[in-house]
Amino acid sequence: MKTLSRGCEPCWISEQDAEELGIKDNDWVEVYNDHGVYCTRACVSSRIPPGVCIVYHVPERTLGIPKSQVRGNKRAGGHNSFSRVHLKPNLLCGGYGQFSYHFNYWGPIASNRETHVTVKKMDKVVF
């Protein structure tokens, strides 16, 4: 129900990390690294271990993205913007059946589920 009330898929973060960063539950945050930026709401939870944030990949996250302060007030990236694509050589063997197509993504089934990111509270939210 919280996902529905927030209007987007949140960034789950531990209580300890949120306290260190000055983030409260439902604050707007930017999750970014060298590959891209993702703006969303923070979900502070005791279920998340310190040093870890979880962002589930959802294709519906295409509307209502605030402008990113990290990118100089340009539109923030989508749900998959800070992930790198790692190809597994064994998925390239054989025919084309193992390939999948998704908007802005074509290749073998993704193994891009973990990366290093920085989480920062947004000072000013502009849509």
MARBA-74171 format. One record per atom (N, C-alpha, C): residue in three letters; residue number from 0; x, y, z. Coordinates in pm, 1 decimal, m for minus. Atoms other than C-alpha are relative to their C-alpha. Layout:
REM residues N
NODE    aa     i          X          Y          Z
NODE   ALA   NUM          X          Y          Z
...
***
This chain:
REM residues 127
NODE    aa     i          X          Y          Z
NODE   MET     0       82.2     m119.9        0.0
NODE   MET     0        0.0        0.0        0.0
NODE   MET     0       86.5      126.2        0.0
NODE   LYS     1      m85.5     m117.6       m1.8
NODE   LYS     1      290.7      237.6       66.1
NODE   LYS     1       47.8       35.3     m140.3
NODE   THR     2      m42.4      m27.3      136.7
NODE   THR     2      408.6      197.2     m293.7
NODE   THR     2     m107.8       76.3      m74.6
NODE   LEU     3      109.3      m68.9       68.2
NODE   LEU     3       67.0      304.4     m415.6
NODE   LEU     3      m13.5      143.4       49.6
NODE   SER     4       17.4     m134.9      m52.6
NODE   SER     4       51.0      604.9     m184.1
NODE   SER     4      116.7       91.3      m35.1
NODE   ARG     5     m115.3      m81.1       37.7
NODE   ARG     5      400.9      721.6     m278.7
NODE   ARG     5       m3.9       36.5     m148.1
NODE   GLY     6       12.2      m32.1      141.4
NODE   GLY     6      316.0      712.9     m648.7
NODE   GLY     6      113.4      m50.1      m85.4
NODE   CYS     7     m112.3       53.9       76.8
NODE   CYS     7      641.6      543.1     m754.4
NODE   CYS     7       69.3     m106.0       84.4
NODE   GLU     8      m75.2      100.5      m75.1
NODE   GLU     8      878.9      267.6     m654.6
NODE   GLU     8      107.0       69.8       82.7
NODE   PRO     9      m92.4      m75.4      m84.8
NODE   PRO     9     1076.1      398.0     m355.0
NODE   PRO     9      139.0      m61.9        5.8
NODE   CYS    10     m134.0       48.2      m32.0
NODE   CYS    10     1439.7      361.0     m258.4
NODE   CYS    10       m3.7      m41.8      146.7
NODE   TRP    11        2.3       50.6     m137.4
NODE   TRP    11     1446.4      139.9       50.9
NODE   TRP    11      137.1       20.6       60.3
NODE   ILE    12     m126.4      m32.0      m64.8
NODE   ILE    12     1715.3      251.9      294.4
NODE   ILE    12      m12.8      m29.3      149.9
NODE   SER    13        4.4       35.4     m142.2
NODE   SER    13     1809.7      150.2      650.0
NODE   SER    13      m19.0      124.0       86.5
NODE   GLU    14       21.4     m111.0      m93.5
NODE   GLU    14     1721.4      362.2      950.4
NODE   GLU    14      131.9       69.2       36.1
NODE   GLN    15     m129.7      m56.3      m36.3
NODE   GLN    15     2089.7      410.1     1040.4
NODE   GLN    15       55.5       88.2     m112.1
NODE   ASP    16      m50.2      m77.8      112.7
NODE   ASP    16     2190.2      526.3      691.8
NODE   ASP    16      m83.7      125.6      m21.5
NODE   ALA    17       87.8     m115.6       18.1
NODE   ALA    17     1887.8      754.6      666.9
NODE   ALA    17       28.6      107.4      104.0
NODE   GLU    18      m30.3      m96.7     m105.3
NODE   GLU    18     1972.0      917.7      998.8
NODE   GLU    18      131.4       72.6      m29.1
NODE   GLU    19     m129.7      m61.2       33.8
NODE   GLU    19     2334.4      978.7      889.5
NODE   GLU    19      m12.8       99.6     m115.0
NODE   LEU    20       16.3      m84.6      118.4
NODE   LEU    20     2217.7     1132.3      560.6
NODE   LEU    20     m106.2      108.4       18.7
NODE   GLY    21      104.7      m98.7      m23.7
NODE   GLY    21     1937.3     1340.5      715.0
NODE   GLY    21     m125.5      m24.5      m80.8
NODE   ILE    22      115.5       38.5       81.3
NODE   ILE    22     1668.4     1152.4      524.1
NODE   ILE    22     m108.0      m54.7       91.2
NODE   LYS    23      115.3       51.9      m72.8
NODE   LYS    23     1321.7     1092.1      667.2
NODE   LYS    23      m86.9      m79.1      m97.6
NODE   ASP    24       88.0       81.1       83.5
NODE   ASP    24     1058.6      851.6      541.0
NODE   ASP    24      m81.8       89.0      m93.5
NODE   ASN    25       75.2      m66.7      105.8
NODE   ASN    25      894.9      970.7      215.9
NODE   ASN    25       65.8      127.8      m52.3
NODE   ASP    26      m74.0     m111.4       59.4
NODE   ASP    26     1159.7     1239.7      142.4
NODE   ASP    26       39.5      m34.8     m143.0
NODE   TRP    27      m50.4       20.9      135.2
NODE   TRP    27     1263.4     1285.6     m220.1
NODE   TRP    27      151.2      m15.3        5.4
NODE   VAL    28     m143.4       25.0        3.7
NODE   VAL    28     1610.7     1142.4     m283.7
NODE   VAL    28       45.7      m22.4     m143.8
NODE   GLU    29      m63.4       32.8      127.2
NODE   GLU    29     1848.7     1109.0     m575.9
NODE   GLU    29       96.0     m115.3       25.3
NODE   VAL    30      m90.4      114.0       m4.0
NODE   VAL    30     2021.8      775.3     m624.7
NODE   VAL    30       81.2        9.9     m128.3
NODE   TYR    31      m79.7      m22.0      120.5
NODE   TYR    31     2315.2      817.7     m861.1
NODE   TYR    31      138.2      m63.0       11.1
NODE   ASN    32     m139.3       41.2       12.1
NODE   ASN    32     2653.9      696.1     m977.6
NODE   ASN    32       51.4       53.2     m133.5
NODE   ASP    33      m58.5      m49.0      125.3
NODE   ASP    33     2875.5      745.1    m1285.2
NODE   ASP    33      m87.1      m28.3     m121.4
NODE   HIS    34       81.4       40.9      114.4
NODE   HIS    34     2612.7      583.8    m1511.8
NODE   HIS    34     m130.1       77.3      m13.6
NODE   GLY    35      126.7      m70.1       10.8
NODE   GLY    35     2299.7      777.4    m1426.6
NODE   GLY    35      m58.1       40.4      134.1
NODE   VAL    36       68.8      m54.9     m116.8
NODE   VAL    36     2051.2      928.9    m1183.0
NODE   VAL    36     m142.6      m52.6        2.5
NODE   TYR    37      137.9       43.2      m18.0
NODE   TYR    37     1720.4      807.2    m1042.4
NODE   TYR    37      m57.8       78.3      116.9
NODE   CYS    38       65.4      m77.3     m105.6
NODE   CYS    38     1491.6     1038.2     m841.1
NODE   CYS    38     m126.9      m72.5       43.5
NODE   THR    39      115.6       70.0      m54.0
NODE   THR    39     1235.7      878.9     m613.6
NODE   THR    39      m18.3       37.4      146.5
NODE   ARG    40       22.7      m23.1     m142.4
NODE   ARG    40     1100.3      877.2     m259.5
NODE   ARG    40       76.7     m102.7       82.5
NODE   ALA    41      m70.6       90.6      m90.4
NODE   ALA    41     1283.3      723.0       34.3
NODE   ALA    41      m99.3      m75.3       86.5
NODE   CYS    42       78.1       82.7      m91.7
NODE   CYS    42     1132.2      438.9      231.5
NODE   CYS    42       95.9      m48.7      106.9
NODE   VAL    43      m90.7       33.8     m110.0
NODE   VAL    43     1315.0      417.8      564.4
NODE   VAL    43      m56.3     m121.3       72.9
NODE   SER    44       49.0      125.1      m56.6
NODE   SER    44     1291.9       67.5      704.8
NODE   SER    44      107.3      m67.4       84.5
NODE   SER    45      m93.3       75.1      m84.1
NODE   SER    45     1450.9     m137.5      980.4
NODE   SER    45       34.2     m135.4      m61.9
NODE   ARG    46      m25.4      128.3       65.3
NODE   ARG    46     1438.6     m440.0      749.4
NODE   ARG    46      120.9        3.3      m92.6
NODE   ILE    47     m112.5      m13.2       91.5
NODE   ILE    47     1720.6     m304.8      530.1
NODE   ILE    47      128.9        9.3       81.8
NODE   PRO    48     m125.1       m8.6      m75.6
NODE   PRO    48     2076.5     m367.1      651.9
NODE   PRO    48       75.2      128.9      m30.3
NODE   PRO    49      m77.3     m121.9       24.7
NODE   PRO    49     2307.9      m64.8      690.5
NODE   PRO    49       97.3      m19.2     m115.9
NODE   GLY    50      m90.0        5.3      114.8
NODE   GLY    50     2512.3       16.0      380.3
NODE   GLY    50      m64.1      m51.1     m127.0
NODE   VAL    51       71.2       54.7      115.6
NODE   VAL    51     2248.4     m121.1      142.4
NODE   VAL    51     m123.0       85.2      m27.0
NODE   CYS    52      130.2      m56.5       37.5
NODE   CYS    52     1967.7       47.5      m49.1
NODE   CYS    52      m56.5      m88.2     m110.0
NODE   ILE    53       66.3       87.6       96.9
NODE   ILE    53     1716.2     m141.2     m257.6
NODE   ILE    53      m96.5       83.6      m82.8
NODE   VAL    54       93.2      m62.6       92.7
NODE   VAL    54     1539.5       m6.2     m565.2
NODE   VAL    54      m47.3     m109.5      m93.9
NODE   TYR    55       54.1      100.9       90.1
NODE   TYR    55     1310.7     m246.0     m746.2
NODE   TYR    55      m17.8       60.6     m137.7
NODE   HIS    56        9.1      m49.7      137.3
NODE   HIS    56     1309.7     m212.7    m1123.7
NODE   HIS    56     m143.8      m15.2      m49.0
NODE   VAL    57      139.4       m0.3       43.7
NODE   VAL    57      966.5     m116.3    m1250.2
NODE   VAL    57      m13.0       79.3     m129.1
NODE   PRO    58       14.5      m73.5      124.0
NODE   PRO    58      879.4      m20.8    m1608.6
NODE   PRO    58     m102.4      112.0        5.1
NODE   GLU    59      101.1     m106.6       m6.6
NODE   GLU    59      589.5      200.5    m1495.5
NODE   GLU    59       59.8      134.4       38.7
NODE   ARG    60      m61.9     m122.1      m52.3
NODE   ARG    60      835.1      460.8    m1357.8
NODE   ARG    60       47.0       89.1     m114.3
NODE   THR    61      m36.1      m86.0      111.9
NODE   THR    61      823.5      688.2    m1659.9
NODE   THR    61      m64.2      138.0        8.6
NODE   LEU    62       67.8     m128.6      m13.2
NODE   LEU    62      597.6      976.0    m1547.3
NODE   LEU    62       24.9       59.0      138.4
NODE   GLY    63      m10.4      m65.4     m129.4
NODE   GLY    63      629.9     1231.3    m1269.5
NODE   GLY    63      137.1       m6.7       62.4
NODE   ILE    64     m135.9        3.0      m53.6
NODE   ILE    64     1006.7     1219.0    m1234.3
NODE   ILE    64       48.2      143.4       15.9
NODE   PRO    65      m47.6     m138.0      m17.4
NODE   PRO    65     1142.1     1540.3    m1081.2
NODE   PRO    65      133.4       22.9      m70.5
NODE   LYS    66     m127.7      m35.2       61.1
NODE   LYS    66     1434.7     1725.4    m1233.7
NODE   LYS    66      111.2      m26.2      100.2
NODE   SER    67     m111.8       39.3      m84.3
NODE   SER    67     1769.1     1613.2    m1098.7
NODE   SER    67       92.6      116.7       28.2
NODE   GLN    68      m96.5     m103.1      m36.5
NODE   GLN    68     1994.5     1850.3     m907.8
NODE   GLN    68      140.9      m42.3      m39.8
NODE   VAL    69     m131.6       51.9       38.6
NODE   VAL    69     2293.6     1626.0     m984.0
NODE   VAL    69       26.5       24.1     m148.6
NODE   ARG    70      m14.7      m19.6      144.2
NODE   ARG    70     2230.4     1662.5    m1360.2
NODE   ARG    70      m25.7      144.6      m41.8
NODE   GLY    71       19.6     m140.2       35.7
NODE   GLY    71     2184.2     2040.8    m1347.7
NODE   GLY    71     m141.8       32.5      m41.6
NODE   ASN    72      143.5      m21.8       25.6
NODE   ASN    72     1800.9     2046.8    m1339.3
NODE   ASN    72      m47.4      m55.4     m132.9
NODE   LYS    73       51.1       75.1      113.8
NODE   LYS    73     1768.4     1810.6    m1634.3
NODE   LYS    73      m85.1     m114.1       53.8
NODE   ARG    74       84.8      111.1      m41.8
NODE   ARG    74     1521.8     1522.7    m1624.9
NODE   ARG    74       85.9     m112.8       56.6
NODE   ALA    75      m70.2      114.5      m59.3
NODE   ALA    75     1632.2     1239.4    m1398.5
NODE   ALA    75      m23.4     m122.1      m86.2
NODE   GLY    76       12.1      121.6       79.6
NODE   GLY    76     1682.4      898.6    m1550.2
NODE   GLY    76     m114.4      m87.6       44.6
NODE   GLY    77      105.9       93.5      m32.2
NODE   GLY    77     1443.9      610.6    m1543.2
NODE   GLY    77       43.2     m101.3      103.9
NODE   HIS    78      m20.3       97.8     m105.0
NODE   HIS    78     1427.5      306.7    m1321.4
NODE   HIS    78      127.3      m81.1      m15.9
NODE   ASN    79     m116.7       84.8       25.5
NODE   ASN    79     1729.8      136.3    m1480.8
NODE   ASN    79      121.7       83.1      m37.5
NODE   SER    80     m101.6      m88.9       53.6
NODE   SER    80     1954.5      435.8    m1538.0
NODE   SER    80      136.8      m13.6       64.4
NODE   PHE    81     m130.7        9.2      m63.0
NODE   PHE    81     2231.9      364.1    m1288.7
NODE   PHE    81       57.1     m141.0        0.8
NODE   SER    82      m49.0      137.6        8.7
NODE   SER    82     2277.4       m5.0    m1373.0
NODE   SER    82       89.6      m16.9     m121.7
NODE   ARG    83      m84.6       35.6      112.4
NODE   ARG    83     2552.1     m142.1    m1591.8
NODE   ARG    83      m47.9     m133.2      m55.3
NODE   VAL    84       35.8      127.0       59.9
NODE   VAL    84     2492.6     m426.7    m1833.7
NODE   VAL    84      123.5      m88.4       m1.7
NODE   HIS    85     m107.2       99.7       m0.5
NODE   HIS    85     2715.5     m726.6    m1765.5
NODE   HIS    85      m48.3     m117.8      m83.4
NODE   LEU    86       39.1      113.1       82.5
NODE   LEU    86     2698.9     m990.2    m2036.1
NODE   LEU    86       62.5     m127.5       53.6
NODE   LYS    87      m49.7      131.3      m37.8
NODE   LYS    87     2731.6    m1352.5    m1936.9
NODE   LYS    87       26.1      m75.8     m130.0
NODE   PRO    88      m31.9       66.2      127.6
NODE   PRO    88     2911.4    m1536.2    m2219.6
NODE   PRO    88      m84.7     m123.3      m28.6
NODE   ASN    89       80.0      120.4       26.3
NODE   ASN    89     2710.4    m1856.5    m2171.2
NODE   ASN    89     m141.2       33.6      m47.7
NODE   LEU    90      131.7      m37.3       51.9
NODE   LEU    90     2389.3    m1661.9    m2250.6
NODE   LEU    90        5.6       40.1     m147.4
NODE   LEU    91      m14.5      m36.6      140.2
NODE   LEU    91     2529.1    m1570.0    m2593.4
NODE   LEU    91        9.0     m122.4      m90.1
NODE   CYS    92      m10.9      122.1       79.7
NODE   CYS    92     2553.3    m1934.4    m2705.6
NODE   CYS    92     m135.8      m37.9      m57.9
NODE   GLY    93      122.6       53.0       57.7
NODE   GLY    93     2296.5    m2087.6    m2935.7
NODE   GLY    93      m71.5      100.5      m87.4
NODE   GLY    94       81.1      m84.1       87.8
NODE   GLY    94     2013.9    m1921.8    m3124.5
NODE   GLY    94      m35.9      131.3       65.2
NODE   TYR    95       39.9     m130.9      m52.3
NODE   TYR    95     1824.4    m1605.6    m3044.0
NODE   TYR    95     m104.8      m11.3      109.3
NODE   GLY    96      105.9       19.1      m97.1
NODE   GLY    96     1575.1    m1753.5    m2798.2
NODE   GLY    96       31.8       55.5      138.1
NODE   GLN    97      m36.2      m49.5     m131.8
NODE   GLN    97     1772.1    m1642.9    m2493.7
NODE   GLN    97        4.5      151.7        6.4
NODE   PHE    98        0.9     m145.8       m0.1
NODE   PHE    98     1764.4    m1279.5    m2601.4
NODE   PHE    98     m138.2       50.5       37.7
NODE   SER    99      128.3      m60.0      m34.7
NODE   SER    99     1494.0    m1054.6    m2465.1
NODE   SER    99        2.0      145.0      m43.2
NODE   TYR   100        8.4     m140.5       38.3
NODE   TYR   100     1372.2     m713.1    m2573.3
NODE   TYR   100      m81.4       72.8      104.4
NODE   HIS   101       73.0      m89.3      m88.7
NODE   HIS   101     1265.3     m434.6    m2342.5
NODE   HIS   101       34.1      141.3      m43.5
NODE   PHE   102      m23.5     m137.6       38.4
NODE   PHE   102     1234.6      m60.5    m2400.1
NODE   PHE   102      138.8       45.8       45.6
NODE   ASN   103     m135.3      m49.7      m26.0
NODE   ASN   103     1589.3       81.8    m2420.8
NODE   ASN   103       93.4     m108.7       53.0
NODE   TYR   104      m84.2      109.1      m47.0
NODE   TYR   104     1738.5     m260.1    m2352.3
NODE   TYR   104      m17.6     m118.1      m93.0
NODE   TRP   105        6.8      119.0       82.9
NODE   TRP   105     1823.1     m545.2    m2587.5
NODE   TRP   105      123.4      m82.4       27.1
NODE   GLY   106     m113.5       86.2      m25.3
NODE   GLY   106     2041.9     m837.8    m2505.4
NODE   GLY   106      m41.3     m119.0       81.9
NODE   PRO   107       32.0      115.6      m82.7
NODE   PRO   107     2065.8    m1147.1    m2294.2
NODE   PRO   107      m68.3       42.6      129.4
NODE   ILE   108       67.8      m27.9     m125.9
NODE   ILE   108     1874.9    m1171.8    m1972.0
NODE   ILE   108       97.1       71.3       93.6
NODE   ALA   109      m88.4      m89.8      m74.1
NODE   ALA   109     2014.3     m907.0    m1741.9
NODE   ALA   109       50.6      m61.2      129.3
NODE   SER   110      m56.8       34.8     m130.0
NODE   SER   110     2245.8     m975.5    m1454.6
NODE   SER   110       41.6      129.9       70.1
NODE   ASN   111      m36.7     m133.1      m50.3
NODE   ASN   111     2258.7     m603.0    m1372.8
NODE   ASN   111      m86.3       36.5      120.3
NODE   ARG   112       85.5      m22.6     m114.9
NODE   ARG   112     2106.5     m613.2    m1029.0
NODE   ARG   112       71.0       58.0      120.5
NODE   GLU   113      m65.5      m64.4     m111.9
NODE   GLU   113     2374.0     m470.2     m804.1
NODE   GLU   113      109.3       93.2      m51.0
NODE   THR   114      m99.9      m99.3       36.9
NODE   THR   114     2593.6     m164.9     m827.6
NODE   THR   114       22.7       91.9      119.2
NODE   HIS   115      m27.4      m97.5     m105.3
NODE   HIS   115     2749.0      101.9     m607.6
NODE   HIS   115      m65.9      131.9      m36.8
NODE   VAL   116       70.0     m125.9       24.0
NODE   VAL   116     2542.9      419.8     m573.6
NODE   VAL   116       18.8       94.3      118.1
NODE   THR   117        3.2     m101.9     m104.0
NODE   THR   117     2525.7      741.2     m375.1
NODE   THR   117     m144.1       45.0       15.3
NODE   VAL   118      136.1      m45.8      m27.9
NODE   VAL   118     2199.1      843.9     m209.4
NODE   VAL   118        9.5      136.9       64.3
NODE   LYS   119       m4.6     m137.7      m49.6
NODE   LYS   119     2136.9     1215.0     m149.7
NODE   LYS   119     m142.0       53.8        9.6
NODE   LYS   120      131.1      m62.4      m14.5
NODE   LYS   120     1833.9     1400.5      m17.3
NODE   LYS   120       m8.9      119.0      m94.0
NODE   MET   121       19.9     m112.1       91.5
NODE   MET   121     1690.7     1647.0     m268.5
NODE   MET   121      m36.9      125.0       79.9
NODE   ASP   122       27.0     m125.6      m68.3
NODE   ASP   122     1696.0     2008.1     m148.2
NODE   ASP   122     m128.1       65.4      m50.1
NODE   LYS   123      114.9      m66.0       62.5
NODE   LYS   123     1434.1     2135.8     m393.2
NODE   LYS   123      m54.6      m92.5     m107.2
NODE   VAL   124       61.6       89.7       96.4
NODE   VAL   124     1189.4     1921.3     m589.5
NODE   VAL   124      m72.1       81.9     m106.2
NODE   VAL   125       59.1      m72.3      113.1
NODE   VAL   125     1104.4     2064.2     m933.1
NODE   VAL   125      m39.3     m101.1     m106.1
NODE   PHE   126       47.4       92.5      103.6
NODE   PHE   126      891.8     1874.9    m1186.4
NODE   PHE   126        6.1       63.4     m135.9
***
